[in-house]
Structure formats: structure tokens, C-alpha cells
Amino acid sequence: MPSSHKSWIDKRIEAMNRKIARSANARAMTEHLLCEFDRLNNTKCNNKKEYKAWISINGNQ
């Protein structure tokens, strides 16, 4: 039986997908969010608070 619990990363990706779907120019919004999507997939942070702290220190890499 699959778990219905979603991680903070899953929730953030769903929010990004909603922003893309609701934007007037979906392609531009997608290009804008690509870096964040890549960071989310490669992050080793355990929660959103750690992720935000890491971003504020390291910037948008």
C-alpha cells in the first residue's frame, strides 16, 4: 500500500507546477523555475527551513 505522506520537496514541486499552469506564459515560467527544480532534486536538506538557509548562504547555484 503506497504511502500518502508527501515530503516538503513533493509539495514544493506541486506548487511550482501550479504556478506554471496558472501563468500566462507557461514556457517563460518553466524556464524561470528550472534552476530551483534542479536544486530540489539534488538537495540533501531534510526540511524547508534547512533548504532556505542553504539557499541564503550559497545563493542560486
N, C-alpha and C positions, 0 to 999 in steps of 0.2 A: 504494500500500500504506500503510494508516494506521500511524502510529507507536504503539507500545505504551508509550512513556515517559510517565509521569504527573508532572505538576508537584506541588509541595507543596500548592498550592491544591486540586487534584483529590483528593489524599489526605486533606486535612482535611475536605472536603465529604463524602467517603465515610465518614469516621469519624463525622461528625455524623449522617449517615443511619443508621449502625449504632446510635448512641445512641438515636435516635428510635424505630427498630424494636424495640429491646430494652426500652424504658421501659414502665412500667405505664400511664402516661397520655401517650400519644403527642402529643396536642394541646398539652398543657402544655409538653412538652419542645420541640416545634416552636416555640412562641411564645418560649420561653427562648433558642433558638438563632437566631432570625430576624435580630437585630442583627448577630451575628457573620457570618452568611451574606451580609448586605448589605455589610459591611466587606470580606469576602474578594473579592466580585465587583468592588468598586471600588478595591481596593488597588493601589498602584504599587510595592510592595515586591517584591524579587527572590527572597527566601527567607524561611523561617520565623523565623530569627533577627532579621532586619530588622523583620518584622511584629510580633514580640513586643516589640521595643524601641520601636517606634512606638506600640503599644498602651499600654505602661507610661508613655510621655511624654504622650500625648494622651487616654488613658482610653477608655472605651467611648462613642464618639460616635455 
